[in-house]
Amino acid sequence: AQRVTQPEKLLSVFKGAPVELKCNYSYSGSPELFWYVQYSRQRLQLLLRHISRESIKGFTADLNKGETSFHLKKPFAQEEDSAMYYCALGDYNFNKFYFGSGTKLNVKP
Amino acid sequence: DAGVTQSPTHLIKTRGQQVTLRCSPKSGHDTVSWYQQALGQGPQFIFQYYEEEERQRGNFPDRFSGHQFPNYSSELNVNALLLGDSALYLCASSLGQDYYEQYFGPGTRLTVT
């Protein structure tokens, strides 16, 4: 069963516009959710995790258990935000980790 | 600290052959997880090694096996290669078995012809 769904393969916005990258999950229990980012020619790296409730590089994500969503948001996109973004879920019942298929964010000047 | 390192960077194998990929974890980390990332897809969890044992496994056949050494480095072995095994293989290291702080390597690009 698919655990993490990212419905958009590509999202293009203009610099300064708000950004929302969607992520929905299916999991019974309390999920641990993460956003990873991969900039061009760099390795995959953790952007943020829901338990820390922090803002990284202006990005925030709120876990909505009712809608089983963990959307990533930023009020004003910057060109350097252009990258591949992956939503991920940690299954602590079985100690496995699931990634979504990713969304490519393109911020246009 | 070079972080997580993987070797080789890329390789080409023929269908039916066997391949071994290597991973050195970030300094201080004792857990290694392996992922397969097909083109246009997100990484898929293969398995995790902790204390030199395979602790968890994703939906991958027994052709995929691994090993962890006392220095925490790890190998991923794939036997009887299929064309569908062509992918980027990522190694991630962490401390303990949790996934809070996974650090990824650059990956090994495997092409099966």
Interface residues (C-beta under 8 A of the other chain):
Chain A: V4 Q6 E32 F34 R43 L44 Q45 L46 R49 I51 Y86 A88 G90 Y92 F94 N95 K96 F97 Y98 F99 G100 S101 G102
Chain B: V4 S33 Y35 G40 Q41 G42 P43 Q44 F45 Q48 R55 Q56 G58 L90 Q97 D98 Y99 Y100 E101 Q102 Y103 F104 G105 P106 G107
